[in-house]
Amino acid sequence: MIAQIGYSLYGIFPQYTTNTDGLHMFLPQAMGMATFGLLLGIYEVIKNHNNIFAQSVTYKQIFSGFFFAMAALGYLVSAQPAMLGLATGFVLSQVSIVGATVSGIIVMKTHKTGKEWFVISIGLVAIVAAAAVTAFI
């Protein structure tokens, strides 16, 4: 429920800002996400005795996080009414899934069979095609 409210505000808030732009909204959002992620990590250490800060997989996930950060920045900038608008900005930000998926597989050194790569490729091409069609509507 909290995530749904937060995500809804993330999409709605840029529409009603008049004295700032998406670039200036990015830092507070990034600080909030980093703080909450840190709190969740500390909770995991205390409650479940699982020190995720000592695991290399935690730091490898940062690469995929960069793709999300670029998508979030692009979304916050383009979602304002004077720019591309909410619908187009959201769709274009979803294209970051392509980079995050491929980088996640490569960085995490996840072995994929030919069939798995085929299915992943179809999904990624569908995302790019849908974004292209939506952007030109």
BELQUI-V380164 format. One record per residue. SS is DSSP state (H for helix, E for strand, L for the rest). D_CENTER is the distance of its C-alpha to the mean C-alpha in Angstrom with 1 decimal. Layout:
BEGIN
ss = {SS SS}
d_center = {D_CENTER D_CENTER}
END
This chain:
BEGIN
ss = {L H H H H H H H H H H H H H H H L L L L L H H H H H H H H H H H H H H H H H H H H H H H H H H H L L L H H H L H H H H H L H H H H H H H H H H H H H H H H H L L L L L L L H H H H H H H H H L H H H H H H H H H H H H L L L L L L H H H H H H H H H H H H H H H H H H H H H H L L}
d_center = {18.8 17.4 13.7 14.9 16.6 13.8 11.4 14.5 15.3 12.0 12.9 16.6 17.1 16.6 19.3 21.8 21.6 24.5 25.2 21.9 19.2 15.4 15.9 17.8 15.5 12.7 14.8 15.7 12.1 11.3 14.7 14.2 11.2 13.1 16.3 15.2 13.8 17.2 19.1 17.7 18.7 22.1 22.6 22.1 24.7 27.1 27.0 26.6 28.0 25.1 24.3 20.7 21.1 23.8 21.9 20.8 17.9 16.3 16.3 15.5 12.0 11.5 11.3 8.3 6.7 8.2 6.5 3.0 6.0 7.8 5.9 6.2 9.6 10.6 9.9 11.9 14.5 15.1 15.0 18.2 21.3 22.9 20.2 18.8 18.4 15.9 16.2 15.9 13.1 10.9 12.1 11.7 8.0 7.8 9.8 7.2 7.6 11.0 10.6 8.4 11.1 14.0 13.3 12.7 16.0 17.8 17.0 17.6 20.7 20.3 23.4 23.0 26.0 26.8 26.3 22.8 21.8 23.5 21.6 18.2 19.4 20.5 17.2 15.3 18.2 18.1 14.5 15.7 19.0 17.8 15.6 18.8 21.1 19.2 18.9 22.7 23.8}
END
